[in-house]
């Protein structure tokens, strides 16, 4: 498999401060970032109405969720006494314009995939959805998962650290329509990302961006490289046949070329990620 060369810049295990991302607040944060708002606890709270106490609350965790989902980025100020500001990414701007309250399961799934990313996502999501897949597949006993993940995220209480990662996918105010993982009778059961034609542009944007971050944005990449750099099947939960179906879908949509004569298959993305993020909802009515 391809070697990994870059340094991960994931959010730490406790960035969420036990809060789950709430769709209403994510939408308010996107509006705030569209105006170049400051990355500062009180200013976010005052402008958005996101609940915040004197020194804690949901404003910074909400901003950080948006960072982990690849919706916003931080811009450091030129002056020493100025605040760091928030700005929308190409993905964030499209979501802000088209579905800022994350009502579409499609939007939730794309945000989820990016939150699980090794390079720019969040630690607990990366371990739970990407690194655990070769060990447990799409189903694991809660006790076994906690025992496995504990040394990776550190701390004496892994269930507290992992709790928001699981709860958000069961809460209607959050990402229940995605439902990427559920807790059932002492087990954690993962859902696979939907294989649907209208999701094709989103999947192409996600995969192309992962390869760009790895310095492999041009030319052909193997399916193995997609797995190493993007967690192609691990994060999505796709079987080999589902992964092949997705690649064939991208090819039919003229989003990628697939060379099936080589083993593993070779893939070339026909567009950089930035313009693809602008096209996410072109097949949605």
Secondary structure, DSSP 8 states (H G I E B T S, - for coil): -----S----B-TTTTTT----HHHHHHHHHHHHTT-BS-HHHHHHHH---B-SS-BHHHHHHHHHHHTTSEEEE--SSTTS--EEEE-HHHHHHHHH-TT--SHHHHHHHHHHHT-TTTSBHHHIIIIIITHHHHTTEEEHHHHHHHHHHHH-SS-HHHHHHHHHHTTT-TTTTTTT--EEEETTEEEE------GGGHHHHHHHHHHHHHHTT--SS-EEHHHHHHHH-TTTTT---HHHHHHHHHHHHHTTSEEEETTSSS-EEEESS-HHHHHHTTTTT--
